[in-house]
Amino acid sequence: MDVTSLHLLLPILVEILLGANYPSTGMALPSASTSPDSSVKRAWTLTKRTCINEKGDTMFFSIGGMIATPTDELFVTDPLGFKVRKFDKNGRHKKSIGSKGEAPHEFRTGPTRLAHDPLKRRIAVVDNQLPVIKIFDEELNYERSLFTPAPVVDLVYDDRGRLIVAAVPSKGALRSITMFDQQGGHLKSFDPKDVVNGSYVDAFSIDFNKRHRKIVVVFFHRNIVQILSAEGEWVRQFSIPGLPEKARTTRKRFGDDTIELPENFLFWDVASDTDGNIYVLGAHSSKNQNRDVYILGINGESIGSFTLPTGTGRFSVGYHGTLITQENHGTAVAIYQQK
């Protein structure tokens, strides 16, 4: 990726990594014209269990990511505070690490996305806008750093402890998904189907559906959900009814190149529950912007939908029917119980 391309990419990458922290005051949003699928097969209700930093104290300056363990412990990153924080299942703070710097427990630009590996009991944390991932154990002791070909957009561990990392598609021979083994060695690189290298419109979020052993790809700016095998082979793809085919884009000329840039987002995030259901968080084209969650089966069938109480650009699904979201303009973490 050349310097010009990276300069153009950074504002989009920041939006992706930090999510809709300020959904009511962010970019200009289009008028809503859609709603969650009304022909649902199941009624979903959310009951708030707890909210960390609900009163807006100095626990978080921002929230870049959150992930739960099988014992319902919670890890949360704060990119503006340069912190990774650990909480028990009741939301009580247990430990924090991080500051600005280049030491093992420090971050150059701030921790954002993170993933949890229950097999080795460790977490992987992205350093914002950089091709660097730091690995810590569950007590937040540093283990190692991984270096990726391009800045990381999303990452997830599969059921064998392999780390799957997504980057914005870039020009050249680089692939947008890289898989590492348990020791951090490179296993393979591949692309989702029909991804155009160098196209920012093709940026995406990923998840690993452990029930079905499939990689799930959700594009931020295109109405496409792709299902890949655990080894990265394309299986199928589908769209969410009622939403546009793609986000609005604009073409800008930079030197000899004309680049298509997205003006808004269709989706923010994707997650899976232990039953194998896929959760997709709608963004600017949903009726309830940054609040509508679409629930799909592995074959694309509609399982249900619900609307979050407040807007978010980041969410996570826990192991025991919990849903974890940003609240309070991206400075609080709410834990809901699904029924």
Backbone torsions as a table, in degrees:
resi	resn	phi	psi	omega
1	MET	NA	123.6	-178.0
2	ASP	-79.1	171.2	-174.9
3	VAL	-62.4	-41.3	-179.6
4	THR	-62.7	-45.0	179.8
5	SER	-62.8	-41.7	-179.8
6	LEU	-64.5	-40.0	178.6
7	HIS	-60.7	-40.8	179.0
8	LEU	-70.6	-32.4	-176.1
9	LEU	-73.4	-32.9	-169.0
10	LEU	-56.1	-45.5	178.7
11	PRO	-60.4	-37.5	178.2
12	ILE	-68.8	-42.1	-179.5
13	LEU	-63.5	-39.5	177.7
14	VAL	-62.6	-43.3	177.1
15	GLU	-57.6	-46.3	-177.8
16	ILE	-64.2	-47.0	-174.0
17	LEU	-70.1	-39.1	-177.7
18	LEU	-91.4	-18.9	178.6
19	GLY	70.0	-168.6	-177.2
20	ALA	-84.3	67.5	-179.4
21	ASN	-63.5	-27.9	-178.2
22	TYR	-130.4	67.1	-171.6
23	PRO	-63.3	-24.9	-178.1
24	SER	-86.3	-11.6	-176.3
25	THR	-130.7	14.5	-176.4
26	GLY	-84.3	-144.8	-177.0
27	MET	-62.8	159.0	177.4
28	ALA	-63.5	130.1	-174.7
29	LEU	-106.4	145.4	175.5
30	PRO	-72.2	160.4	178.1
31	SER	-67.1	143.5	-177.8
32	ALA	-73.5	140.1	179.8
33	SER	-138.3	3.7	-177.7
34	THR	-134.2	171.2	178.4
35	SER	-146.7	165.0	174.7
36	PRO	-58.7	152.8	-178.3
37	ASP	-54.7	121.2	-177.7
38	SER	-81.7	-16.0	-179.1
39	SER	-91.9	55.7	-174.4
40	VAL	-78.7	156.5	-179.9
41	LYS	-99.7	-6.7	-178.4
42	ARG	-150.0	140.9	175.5
43	ALA	-88.7	130.4	-177.8
44	TRP	-112.9	131.9	175.2
45	THR	-125.3	147.8	179.4
46	LEU	-119.8	130.8	174.9
47	THR	-120.1	123.4	-177.2
48	LYS	-72.4	123.0	177.3
49	ARG	-85.5	-45.4	-179.5
50	THR	-161.8	163.4	176.3
51	CYS	-139.6	120.5	-179.4
52	ILE	-89.1	127.9	-179.1
53	ASN	70.7	28.7	-176.4
54	GLU	-61.4	-33.3	-178.0
55	LYS	-83.1	-0.5	174.8
56	GLY	76.0	34.9	175.9
57	ASP	-79.1	-158.2	-172.6
58	THR	-96.9	21.9	177.4
59	MET	-62.5	-43.0	178.3
60	PHE	-130.0	139.0	166.7
61	PHE	-92.1	-27.1	177.8
62	SER	-162.9	168.7	178.8
63	ILE	-130.7	120.6	-179.7
64	GLY	-98.5	-25.6	179.9
65	GLY	-174.7	159.3	176.4
66	MET	-150.4	144.4	-177.9
67	ILE	-148.4	140.4	179.7
68	ALA	-103.3	153.8	175.0
69	THR	-98.2	170.5	176.7
70	PRO	-61.2	-20.5	176.9
71	THR	-94.9	11.1	177.0
72	ASP	70.8	13.7	166.8
73	GLU	-68.7	155.9	-172.3
74	LEU	-130.5	134.5	173.2
75	PHE	-113.5	133.9	-177.6
76	VAL	-133.1	135.4	176.1
77	THR	-102.0	146.5	178.2
78	ASP	-127.2	95.2	-175.5
79	PRO	-64.4	-36.6	-180.0
80	LEU	-74.9	-28.2	176.9
81	GLY	-92.2	-5.1	179.7
82	PHE	59.0	36.8	-175.6
83	LYS	-122.6	148.3	163.1
84	VAL	-116.8	124.1	-175.3
85	ARG	-118.2	145.1	178.8
86	LYS	-115.6	136.7	-179.7
87	PHE	-129.2	151.4	175.1
88	ASP	-80.5	-178.9	-174.3
89	LYS	-66.6	-16.0	177.8
90	ASN	-97.3	5.3	178.3
91	GLY	86.3	10.7	178.4
92	ARG	-83.0	134.9	-178.1
93	HIS	-68.7	132.1	-179.1
94	LYS	-112.6	-40.8	-175.5
95	LYS	-163.3	150.7	174.8
96	SER	-137.2	148.0	171.3
97	ILE	-134.9	163.6	170.1
98	GLY	115.6	146.3	171.3
99	SER	-165.7	175.7	-179.7
100	LYS	-79.9	127.3	-179.8
101	GLY	159.7	-166.0	-176.2
102	GLU	-123.7	8.9	176.0
103	ALA	-71.6	167.0	-177.2
104	PRO	-53.4	-38.8	-178.6
105	HIS	-95.6	15.2	-178.6
106	GLU	-115.5	166.2	-178.6
107	PHE	-132.6	136.8	-178.0
108	ARG	-71.6	-40.4	-176.6
109	THR	-124.4	-6.6	176.7
110	GLY	116.9	139.1	-180.0
111	PRO	-75.9	138.0	179.1
112	THR	-125.3	-106.7	-177.3
113	ARG	-61.0	152.1	176.9
114	LEU	-149.6	160.1	179.8
115	ALA	-137.9	154.3	-179.0
116	HIS	-121.5	135.4	177.3
117	ASP	-110.7	104.9	-178.8
118	PRO	-70.8	-19.7	-179.7
119	LEU	-70.2	-50.4	-179.8
120	LYS	-96.9	-0.8	178.5
121	ARG	53.2	63.5	-178.7
122	ARG	-147.1	165.5	176.5
123	ILE	-126.2	150.4	174.8
124	ALA	-113.7	131.5	-173.9
125	VAL	-126.0	131.4	178.9
126	VAL	-85.8	136.1	170.3
127	ASP	-88.7	118.6	-168.2
128	ASN	-48.2	125.7	175.7
129	GLN	68.5	5.7	-178.1
130	LEU	-114.5	155.0	176.3
131	PRO	-84.2	50.3	-175.3
132	VAL	-131.8	132.4	174.6
133	ILE	-124.5	130.0	177.2
134	LYS	-106.9	136.2	-178.2
135	ILE	-106.5	130.5	177.8
136	PHE	-129.1	153.5	170.4
137	ASP	-79.6	179.4	-175.4
138	GLU	-69.4	-13.0	173.8
139	GLU	-94.7	10.4	178.1
140	LEU	65.7	30.7	170.1
141	ASN	-87.3	133.0	-177.0
142	TYR	-67.5	136.6	176.3
143	GLU	-112.0	-53.2	-178.1
144	ARG	-166.5	171.0	172.9
145	SER	-118.8	144.6	173.7
146	LEU	-113.9	143.5	179.0
147	PHE	-116.6	128.2	-174.5
148	THR	-107.9	161.2	-177.2
149	PRO	-66.0	-24.2	-176.5
150	ALA	-149.4	164.8	177.1
151	PRO	-54.2	140.9	-173.1
152	VAL	-89.0	133.1	175.5
153	VAL	-96.9	-40.8	-176.6
154	ASP	-155.5	162.4	179.0
155	LEU	-158.8	155.8	-178.9
156	VAL	-158.5	147.9	171.3
157	TYR	-91.0	142.2	173.2
158	ASP	-90.1	-173.4	-174.3
159	ASP	-77.3	-1.5	177.4
160	ARG	-112.2	10.2	179.0
161	GLY	80.2	13.1	175.7
162	ARG	-85.5	139.7	-178.5
163	LEU	-96.1	124.6	-179.4
164	ILE	-108.9	123.0	-171.0
165	VAL	-120.9	132.6	178.8
166	ALA	-110.7	138.4	175.1
167	ALA	-126.7	162.5	173.6
168	VAL	-64.8	131.9	177.9
169	PRO	-54.6	131.3	-176.4
170	SER	-123.2	162.0	179.1
171	LYS	-68.7	151.8	178.2
172	GLY	100.5	-158.4	-173.3
173	ALA	-87.9	-4.6	-177.2
174	LEU	-66.5	137.7	174.7
175	ARG	-93.5	156.2	-173.4
176	SER	-88.9	-11.5	176.0
177	ILE	-125.2	130.8	178.2
178	THR	-125.0	137.2	179.3
179	MET	-114.4	131.2	178.4
180	PHE	-114.0	148.7	176.2
181	ASP	-80.7	-177.3	-175.1
182	GLN	-64.9	-22.6	179.7
183	GLN	-94.7	1.4	179.9
184	GLY	91.6	6.5	177.7
185	GLY	-79.0	147.1	-179.6
186	HIS	-71.8	127.9	177.8
187	LEU	-100.1	-52.0	-177.9
188	LYS	-165.7	163.4	173.8
189	SER	-133.7	145.8	-177.5
190	PHE	-160.7	170.2	179.0
191	ASP	-119.1	151.7	164.6
192	PRO	-62.7	169.2	-178.8
193	LYS	-69.9	139.8	172.4
194	ASP	62.5	24.9	174.6
195	VAL	-80.4	133.0	179.0
196	VAL	-96.1	118.5	179.8
197	ASN	-61.3	134.3	-178.9
198	GLY	85.7	0.6	-179.2
199	SER	-95.3	114.6	178.5
200	TYR	-69.9	-20.9	177.6
201	VAL	-66.5	-20.8	-177.2
202	ASP	-94.3	11.9	176.3
203	ALA	-65.1	150.6	-172.9
204	PHE	-152.0	163.3	172.2
205	SER	-106.9	155.0	-179.2
206	ILE	-131.2	158.4	172.0
207	ASP	-148.5	163.0	173.5
208	PHE	-117.0	118.9	179.4
209	ASN	-86.9	101.4	-172.7
210	LYS	-70.6	-30.8	179.8
211	ARG	-62.1	-41.5	-176.8
212	HIS	-104.6	-1.5	-178.5
213	ARG	53.2	56.0	-179.6
214	LYS	-133.6	145.8	170.3
215	ILE	-86.0	131.4	179.8
216	VAL	-110.7	126.9	179.9
217	VAL	-115.9	125.9	175.4
218	VAL	-122.8	121.8	-178.9
219	PHE	-79.2	138.5	-179.7
220	PHE	-68.7	-34.8	-170.4
221	HIS	-117.7	2.8	178.5
222	ARG	-129.1	144.1	-179.6
223	ASN	-82.9	70.0	-178.4
224	ILE	-139.1	129.9	169.2
225	VAL	-115.3	120.4	179.6
226	GLN	-109.3	142.0	175.2
227	ILE	-111.2	122.7	176.8
228	LEU	-114.8	154.3	174.2
229	SER	-67.6	170.6	179.0
230	ALA	-62.1	-19.6	179.4
231	GLU	-99.5	1.2	174.8
232	GLY	100.2	3.5	178.1
233	GLU	-79.7	140.7	179.8
234	TRP	-66.0	134.7	178.9
235	VAL	-112.7	-54.5	-179.6
236	ARG	-163.9	170.4	172.3
237	GLN	-147.9	157.8	-180.0
238	PHE	-156.0	170.7	-179.8
239	SER	-122.0	165.0	176.5
240	ILE	-95.7	118.9	-176.0
241	PRO	-59.9	146.7	174.8
242	GLY	89.2	-7.7	179.0
243	LEU	-105.3	154.4	179.9
244	PRO	-61.5	161.2	179.2
245	GLU	-66.4	-35.9	179.9
246	LYS	-154.5	163.3	177.5
247	ALA	-73.4	160.8	174.9
248	ARG	-65.5	142.8	-179.9
249	THR	-131.7	164.1	174.0
250	THR	-134.9	147.0	179.7
251	ARG	-105.2	127.3	-179.4
252	LYS	-125.1	141.9	-178.9
253	ARG	-98.5	129.6	177.9
254	PHE	-130.8	104.0	-175.7
255	GLY	65.4	-124.0	179.4
256	ASP	-90.7	-2.5	-176.2
257	ASP	-105.2	143.4	169.8
258	THR	-112.5	121.6	-172.1
259	ILE	-115.6	133.9	176.1
260	GLU	-89.0	120.9	-178.8
261	LEU	-117.5	137.7	177.6
262	PRO	-72.9	144.3	177.2
263	GLU	-96.8	-20.2	179.7
264	ASN	-153.5	-176.5	-177.2
265	PHE	-118.5	144.2	169.7
266	LEU	-89.9	-40.2	-176.9
267	PHE	-136.3	152.6	178.8
268	TRP	-105.9	-38.3	-167.2
269	ASP	-159.2	164.4	177.2
270	VAL	-141.9	145.8	178.0
271	ALA	-151.1	165.9	177.1
272	SER	-131.6	148.8	175.6
273	ASP	-100.1	178.8	-175.7
274	THR	-71.7	-14.6	175.7
275	ASP	-86.0	-3.9	180.0
276	GLY	91.2	5.4	176.3
277	ASN	-74.6	146.8	179.9
278	ILE	-105.3	130.2	179.0
279	TYR	-110.6	127.1	179.0
280	VAL	-121.4	125.6	-178.7
281	LEU	-91.5	115.3	179.4
282	GLY	-71.9	155.6	-177.9
283	ALA	-118.5	-115.0	-166.6
284	HIS	-83.1	-17.2	-177.8
285	SER	-100.2	-0.5	175.8
286	SER	-79.5	155.4	-179.8
287	LYS	-57.2	-47.0	176.4
288	ASN	-103.5	92.2	-170.2
289	GLN	-59.5	131.5	178.8
290	ASN	66.4	14.9	-177.3
291	ARG	-128.5	-25.8	-175.2
292	ASP	-78.1	131.0	178.3
293	VAL	-117.7	126.0	-179.0
294	TYR	-104.0	130.9	-177.3
295	ILE	-112.8	124.7	-172.9
296	LEU	-127.9	154.8	170.3
297	GLY	-84.7	171.5	-175.4
298	ILE	-66.3	-20.1	177.7
299	ASN	-97.6	4.4	177.5
300	GLY	98.2	-2.4	-179.6
301	GLU	-69.9	146.2	179.6
302	SER	-76.8	123.8	177.0
303	ILE	-97.8	-33.0	-178.5
304	GLY	168.5	-172.7	176.8
305	SER	-165.0	159.7	173.8
306	PHE	-155.8	167.6	-179.4
307	THR	-117.8	125.8	179.2
308	LEU	-69.0	152.5	-179.9
309	PRO	-63.0	-34.5	-179.9
310	THR	-135.6	161.2	-178.7
311	GLY	-69.9	148.2	178.9
312	THR	-150.8	158.5	173.4
313	GLY	-118.5	6.6	-177.1
314	ARG	-149.5	137.2	172.9
315	PHE	-151.6	167.2	-179.7
316	SER	-149.0	147.1	178.3
317	VAL	-108.8	126.9	-178.5
318	GLY	-84.3	-170.9	-174.4
319	TYR	-87.6	-17.9	-172.9
320	HIS	-126.7	47.7	177.0
321	GLY	75.1	20.3	179.3
322	THR	-96.9	149.8	174.5
323	LEU	-125.6	126.8	-174.7
324	ILE	-114.6	127.3	-176.5
325	THR	-135.6	164.4	167.0
326	GLN	-78.9	148.2	171.0
327	GLU	-144.8	-179.9	176.4
328	ASN	52.6	49.8	179.5
329	HIS	57.5	40.5	174.5
330	GLY	78.3	20.7	179.3
331	THR	-121.4	6.2	178.0
332	ALA	-136.6	153.7	177.6
333	VAL	-117.6	121.2	178.8
334	ALA	-106.0	139.2	177.1
335	ILE	-115.5	119.7	-179.4
336	TYR	-110.8	148.8	171.7
337	GLN	-101.1	127.7	179.0
338	GLN	-90.4	141.8	175.2
339	LYS	-137.7	NA	NA
